[in-house]
Amino acid sequence: MSTATTSDTHNSATLLDTFLGPTPLWYKKAVIGALILNVPAFFFLGPLVTSWIILFEFIFTLA
C-alpha cells in the first residue's frame, strides 16, 4: 500500500509546475483558458466560429 498522502499526489502547484515544463505562467494560463473556453464556444457560437477560434489559438501558441 502506498504511503503517499493526498496532499502529495494532488498538489496543484506541482501540477502547474509540470504542465508545459518551464514556460511562463501567463502562457500556461492562456493555454488552460483556451482549452476551457473552447467547449462553451462550440455550443454558443457554433462549429464554424469555434474552428476559427481554435485556428487563432494554434497560431498564438506558435508565436
Secondary structure per residue as TSV (DSSP state, phi and psi in degrees):
chain	resnum	aa	ss	phi	psi
A	1	M	-	360.0	143.9
A	2	S	-	-76.7	144.2
A	3	T	-	-98.6	2.9
A	4	A	-	-73.1	138.7
A	5	T	-	-89.0	168.3
A	6	T	H	-67.0	-29.0
A	7	S	H	-69.8	-26.5
A	8	D	H	-76.0	-36.8
A	9	T	H	-90.8	-18.5
A	10	H	S	-121.9	42.9
A	11	N	-	-86.1	117.3
A	12	S	H	-67.4	-30.5
A	13	A	H	-65.8	-39.6
A	14	T	H	-66.5	-40.6
A	15	L	H	-63.2	-43.5
A	16	L	H	-67.7	-33.0
A	17	D	H	-69.3	-36.2
A	18	T	H	-86.4	-19.0
A	19	F	T	-70.9	119.5
A	20	L	T	63.5	17.7
A	21	G	T	66.2	-140.4
A	22	P	T	-88.0	34.5
A	23	T	-	-78.6	159.7
A	24	P	-	-62.4	152.4
A	25	L	H	-63.7	-36.8
A	26	W	H	-63.6	-34.4
A	27	Y	H	-70.1	-41.9
A	28	K	H	-61.1	-42.8
A	29	K	H	-66.3	-36.2
A	30	A	H	-65.8	-41.2
A	31	V	H	-67.5	-44.5
A	32	I	H	-63.7	-42.2
A	33	G	H	-62.3	-40.4
A	34	A	H	-64.9	-41.4
A	35	L	H	-64.0	-37.4
A	36	I	H	-73.6	-40.3
A	37	L	H	-77.5	-15.8
A	38	N	H	-65.5	-35.9
A	39	V	H	-68.0	-51.3
A	40	P	H	-63.9	-33.6
A	41	A	H	-62.5	-37.6
A	42	F	H	-62.7	-42.6
A	43	F	H	-78.5	-33.6
A	44	F	H	-92.1	-31.7
A	45	L	H	-104.7	-17.0
A	46	G	-	95.9	166.1
A	47	P	H	-69.9	-32.0
A	48	L	H	-67.7	-49.5
A	49	V	H	-66.0	-40.3
A	50	T	H	-65.0	-35.2
A	51	S	H	-65.1	-36.5
A	52	W	H	-68.0	-38.7
A	53	I	H	-61.9	-44.3
A	54	I	H	-64.2	-37.1
A	55	L	H	-62.2	-44.9
A	56	F	H	-66.1	-35.5
A	57	E	H	-63.8	-40.5
A	58	F	H	-63.3	-43.8
A	59	I	H	-63.5	-38.6
A	60	F	H	-61.6	-40.3
A	61	T	H	-69.4	-24.2
A	62	L	H	-83.9	-21.6
A	63	A	-	-72.7	360.0
